[in-house]
């Protein structure tokens, strides 16, 4: 499936719910999807390593990216929305909507995604840690970024070894300069307290791609009393971010 508007094209997998390609003026912004590397996978209900919760094994980055239980989908000229139910085999029940939208803000090509979640069984609380896992093409050894107005620089290598899984807190805007002509601005918004959102920077092949991953809160809090739960105390949760190609 494709969304096309002006000079931008986004391709979405026929198997819910990964964006596999985003092109501006014919240039690939994302690393193409290859064997669960590339595109923009959706991480839910957990972000990070596989985890046991109440005797249930939840896989790495959750089960939503492999879910094919699509309840409905709707496509317009500028966006694509899908609703899905998560597998009850895990002993939990979530309802999910994912909206992917292409638009232009002040003539700037922009891709926005919003993930919304609510409990399929409001009588039971269920843990969650929402996140996105976009793979951006890169061919440099340094990463320049601006966090809440403060410029920073990160070296991707140290003694020829990859610096892995860096975590940053931010409140409003996280801007990443991927090369001389491309910056990606993430404005991460969600139904949670300001200041909780994180960005994880990671790659296992930095000659080809870098992952800039917005996450709703600290991944280690999943399933703990300090983490987020959806259910009878919270009607829903959502996380949204925007990527802009200047």
Secondary structure, DSSP 4 states (H G I P E B T S, - for coil): -EEEETTEEEEE-SSTT-EEEEEETTEE-BPPPBTTBSSEEEEBS--SS-EEETTEEEPTTBSGGG---EEEEEE-SSEEEEEEE--GGGT--EEEEEEEEEEEETTEEEEEEEEEEEESSTTS-EEE--EEEEEEE---SEEEEEETTEEEEEESEETTEE---EEEE-SS-EEEE-SSS-EEEE--EESS-TT--EEEEE-S-TTTEEEEEEESS-GGGTTSTTSEEESSS-S-EEEEEEEEE-
